[in-house]
Amino acid sequence: MKTIQLGGIHHLTAVTADAAGNHAFYTKILGMRLVKKTVNQDDVSAYHLFYADGVAAPGTDLTFFEWPVPREQRGTHSIVRTGLRVSGGGSIDWWSAHLSQMKIRHNGASVRDGRRTIDLEDPEGQRLSLIEDLGAGASHPWSGSPVPAERQILGLGPISLSVPDLEPTEAVLTEVLEMRRVREFKASGDLGGTSVHVFDMGGGSPASEIHVLVEPGARPARMGAGGVHHVAFRTPDQQQYKEWAARLERMGMSSSGPVDRYYFKSLYFREPNGVLFEIATDGPGFAVDEPADSLGQKLALPPFLEGRRREIEGGLKPI
């Protein structure tokens, strides 16, 4: 039987309490494209905003729920840093100068795990890193971005988790999700000195890596603005999606079961240290309900919510 394999990071979903400010930062400072303006399908009072590259390719989506909540309490049992890949050839130096010009605090260029990196935070404290990806494939720049095409964000990766105990998380990553533990290094910056264990989904690039920090003495995180809700991994098609659902059940992993998000299909489950994972299909994608050249310009609702459009729009603040 053909072995199923995850194709890398699909998307990451975080929390904002300020949709307008969030939109300004990710489109005007980071130069990402708003490719879908919709609502949280489980809480239609909240925006769900998707930022991505110029064509909304899987693996480039950084998404946000807007909830009126206080700031995240940082800690373990959580996703602690979101990597955003950029090309080589001077991009890290360009971003360092750009962020300084925009008065965005950052730590300047450094080398972490053999890659040039810039750490920064968004206005609500979400920890981000710009990562030099020397092996990046074709890019899909957005023509409306204030960032030059050759400097634009290519996609997600790596994603860093913090857990108090490596063993149960490692078992899920390697035995259930078929990732490989490939190396270990010491963290730097605000997580300096912490052991980081790198797991790869087979791509051999930041786009396919999960970094696991082990922090046994840290307090548990509390979800809030600036925090991360979950990370999703790519599966290419419906057949492999069904095989993943069957595999999770066979291996005793409690999950949501299949969930149709209209733009992709999802499976949700928590690893033993409490971090929420999702497996999501690459398609059908965000152009299923609006033209590719006008993605994100109006509120998009899946068919099962369209009949409530007036009610839903009335509960949202314009962006």
Secondary structure, DSSP 8 states (H G I E B T S, - for coil): -------SEEEEEEEES-HHHHHHIIIIIS--EEEEEEEETTEEEEEEEEEESTT--TT-EEEEEE----B-B--BSEEEEEEEEE-SSSHHHHHHHHHHHTT--EEEEEEETTEEEEEEE-TT--EEEEEE-TT-------TT-SS-GGGS--EEEEEEEEES-HHHHHHIIIIIS--EEEEEEE--GGGTT-EEEEEE-SS-SGGGEEEEEE-TTS-B-B--BT-EEEEEEEE-SHHHHHHHHHHHHHTT--B---EE-SSEEEEEEE-TTS-EEEEEEEEE-GGGSS-GGGTTSSB---HHHHTTHHHHHHTS---
